[in-house]
Amino acid sequence: NHPIQSPVIYHTMTVGPGGTMTVGPGSTMTVGPGSTMTVGPGSTMTVGPGSTMTVGPGGTMTVGPGSTMTVGPDSNITVGPGSTMTVGPGSTMTVGSGSTMTVGPGSTMIIGSGSTMIIGPGSTMTVGPGGTMTVRPGSAMIVGPGSTMTVGPGSGSTKTVGSGSTMTVGPGSTKTVGSGSTMTVGPGSAMTVGPGSTMTVMPGSTMTVGPGSTMTVGPGSTMTVGPGSTMTVGPGNTMTVGPGSTMTVGPGSTMTVGPGSTMTVGPGSTMTVRPGSAMTGLVVL
């Protein structure tokens, strides 16, 4: 239970069921190339303030079911190229305020069913080219106030929010789906872009909000669907663009509002469909 200063894992390390691991403030922890680190069921892992944690190329890190992982404020966590990080079912992962988290090229990050991932205020999270981030069914992902989350750019970058899950982009935050990337919000899920925030679907990207889901763009926010991109709001969904907000569908893009869905553009808001774009399924009452 004592803080560990700057460990390097070259093969396999396991924090057993119900165990505790603490990486002290200002330390560095590295899971070396091709190595494995597992935090067992019901365990706790804490990475202290101002620390650095790296899962090396081809490495694997797993936070077991019902566990808790906390990365302190102003820290840096990197999932290196070709690596995998999994937060098990019913677990919680918190990245403290002012921190940076990067899922490297060709890497995979999975938030297990019924789990919660919180990106603290003023933090940055990036899913690199060809990277994959999956929020499993019934889970929650929260991007705190003033934070930035970017998926891609590059073909093969994917972010999936599973059915019945929740994704919240906090007030004054920024979320970008990079060029050629894909973001999917599963059936029965909820996605909220907080007040004064910005969400951008970059050129050539795809965003799909599954059947029976809810997407809310908060008051004073901006949502842009870039040139040549596709946004689909599935059947029976609700999409709300809050008061004083702006939504733009870029040139050559397509936005589809599925059967039985509702789209509301709030008071004082602006929705612009650029030349050469298509918007289908919208009935103006």
ZAMARGU-4260 file (C-alpha; in steps of 0.2 Angstrom, whole numbers, plus 5000, padded with zeros to 4 digits):
<rodrens>
0) 5000/5000/5000 | 5015/5012/4999 | 5018/5024/4985 | 5029/5016/4971 | 5041/5028/4963
5) 5044/5027/4944 | 5041/5008/4941 | 5044/5000/4924 | 5035/4983/4920 | 5044/4973/4907
10) 5033/4957/4908 | 5018/4954/4918 | 5011/4963/4934 | 4995/4959/4943 | 4987/4968/4957
15) 4977/4954/4965 | 4958/4954/4969 | 4954/4968/4982 | 4972/4974/4981 | 4979/4992/4981
20) 4992/5000/4970 | 4998/5018/4972 | 5010/5028/4961 | 5016/5043/4970 | 5015/5061/4965
25) 5026/5066/4951 | 5031/5048/4947 | 5032/5039/4930 | 5025/5022/4927 | 5028/5012/4911
30) 5021/4996/4905 | 5035/4991/4893 | 5033/4985/4875 | 5023/4969/4874 | 5020/4968/4893
35) 5004/4966/4903 | 4997/4974/4919 | 4981/4968/4927 | 4972/4977/4941 | 4962/4963/4948
40) 4943/4963/4953 | 4938/4975/4967 | 4955/4983/4967 | 4961/5001/4968 | 4975/5009/4958
45) 4980/5027/4960 | 4992/5037/4950 | 4997/5053/4960 | 4996/5071/4954 | 5009/5076/4941
50) 5013/5059/4936 | 5015/5050/4919 | 5009/5033/4915 | 5013/5024/4898 | 5007/5008/4891
55) 5021/5004/4879 | 5019/4998/4861 | 5010/4982/4860 | 5006/4982/4879 | 4991/4977/4888
60) 4983/4985/4904 | 4967/4979/4912 | 4957/4986/4926 | 4947/4972/4932 | 4928/4971/4936
65) 4922/4982/4951 | 4939/4991/4952 | 4944/5009/4953 | 4958/5018/4944 | 4962/5036/4948
70) 4974/5047/4938 | 4978/5063/4948 | 4977/5081/4942 | 4990/5087/4929 | 4995/5069/4925
75) 4999/5061/4908 | 4993/5044/4903 | 4997/5036/4886 | 4991/5020/4878 | 5005/5017/4865
80) 5004/5011/4847 | 4996/4994/4845 | 4991/4993/4864 | 4975/4989/4873 | 4968/4996/4889
85) 4952/4989/4896 | 4942/4996/4911 | 4932/4981/4917 | 4913/4979/4920 | 4907/4990/4934
90) 4923/4999/4936 | 4927/5017/4938 | 4942/5027/4929 | 4945/5045/4933 | 4957/5056/4924
95) 4960/5071/4935 | 4959/5090/4931 | 4972/5097/4919 | 4978/5080/4913 | 4981/5072/4896
100) 4976/5055/4890 | 4981/5048/4873 | 4976/5032/4865 | 4989/5030/4852 | 4989/5024/4834
105) 4981/5007/4831 | 4977/5005/4850 | 4961/5000/4858 | 4953/5007/4874 | 4937/4998/4881
110) 4926/5005/4895 | 4917/4989/4901 | 4898/4987/4903 | 4891/4997/4918 | 4907/5006/4920
115) 4911/5025/4922 | 4925/5035/4914 | 4927/5053/4919 | 4939/5065/4911 | 4942/5080/4923
120) 4940/5098/4920 | 4953/5106/4908 | 4959/5089/4903 | 4963/5083/4885 | 4959/5065/4878
125) 4964/5060/4861 | 4960/5044/4851 | 4975/5043/4838 | 4974/5038/4820 | 4967/5020/4818
130) 4963/5020/4837 | 4947/5012/4844 | 4938/5018/4859 | 4923/5008/4865 | 4910/5013/4879
135) 4901/4997/4882 | 4882/4995/4885 | 4876/5003/4901 | 4892/5013/4904 | 4895/5032/4906
140) 4908/5043/4899 | 4910/5061/4906 | 4921/5074/4898 | 4923/5088/4911 | 4921/5107/4909
145) 4933/5115/4898 | 4940/5099/4892 | 4945/5093/4874 | 4941/5076/4867 | 4947/5071/4849
150) 4944/5056/4839 | 4956/5053/4824 | 4960/5060/4812 | 4964/5046/4800 | 4953/5031/4793
155) 4950/5018/4805 | 4948/5029/4821 | 4933/5024/4830 | 4923/5029/4845 | 4908/5019/4850
160) 4896/5023/4864 | 4886/5006/4868 | 4867/5004/4869 | 4860/5011/4885 | 4875/5022/4889
165) 4878/5040/4893 | 4891/5052/4886 | 4892/5070/4893 | 4903/5083/4886 | 4904/5096/4900
170) 4901/5115/4899 | 4914/5125/4888 | 4922/5109/4882 | 4927/5103/4864 | 4924/5087/4855
175) 4930/5083/4838 | 4927/5068/4827 | 4943/5069/4816 | 4943/5068/4797 | 4939/5050/4791
180) 4934/5044/4808 | 4918/5036/4815 | 4908/5039/4830 | 4893/5029/4835 | 4881/5032/4849
185) 4872/5015/4852 | 4853/5012/4854 | 4844/5019/4869 | 4859/5030/4873 | 4861/5048/4878
190) 4874/5061/4872 | 4874/5078/4879 | 4885/5093/4873 | 4885/5105/4888 | 4882/5124/4888
195) 4895/5134/4878 | 4903/5119/4871 | 4909/5114/4853 | 4906/5098/4844 | 4914/5096/4826
200) 4912/5081/4814 | 4927/5084/4803 | 4927/5082/4784 | 4924/5064/4778 | 4918/5058/4795
205) 4903/5048/4801 | 4893/5051/4816 | 4878/5039/4820 | 4865/5041/4834 | 4857/5024/4836
210) 4838/5021/4838 | 4829/5028/4853 | 4843/5038/4858 | 4844/5057/4864 | 4857/5070/4858
215) 4857/5087/4866 | 4867/5102/4861 | 4867/5114/4876 | 4863/5132/4876 | 4876/5143/4867
220) 4885/5128/4860 | 4891/5125/4842 | 4889/5109/4832 | 4897/5108/4815 | 4895/5093/4802
225) 4910/5096/4791 | 4911/5095/4772 | 4908/5077/4765 | 4903/5070/4781 | 4888/5060/4787
230) 4877/5062/4802 | 4862/5050/4805 | 4850/5052/4819 | 4841/5035/4821 | 4823/5030/4821
235) 4813/5036/4836 | 4827/5048/4842 | 4826/5065/4850 | 4839/5079/4845 | 4838/5096/4853
240) 4849/5111/4848 | 4848/5122/4864 | 4844/5141/4865 | 4856/5152/4856 | 4866/5138/4848
245) 4872/5136/4831 | 4872/5120/4820 | 4880/5119/4803 | 4879/5105/4790 | 4894/5108/4779
250) 4895/5107/4760 | 4892/5090/4752 | 4887/5083/4769 | 4872/5072/4773 | 4861/5073/4789
255) 4847/5061/4791 | 4833/5062/4804 | 4826/5044/4805 | 4808/5039/4806 | 4798/5044/4822
260) 4812/5056/4827 | 4811/5073/4834 | 4823/5088/4831 | 4821/5104/4840 | 4831/5120/4836
265) 4829/5131/4852 | 4825/5150/4853 | 4838/5161/4846 | 4847/5147/4838 | 4854/5145/4820
270) 4854/5129/4809 | 4862/5131/4792 | 4862/5118/4778 | 4877/5122/4766 | 4876/5121/4747
275) 4877/5104/4740 | 4872/5096/4756 | 4857/5085/4760 | 4845/5084/4775 | 4832/5071/4775
280) 4817/5066/4786 | 4814/5084/4793 | 4796/5090/4794 | 4794/5109/4797 | 4778/5112/4807
</rodrens>
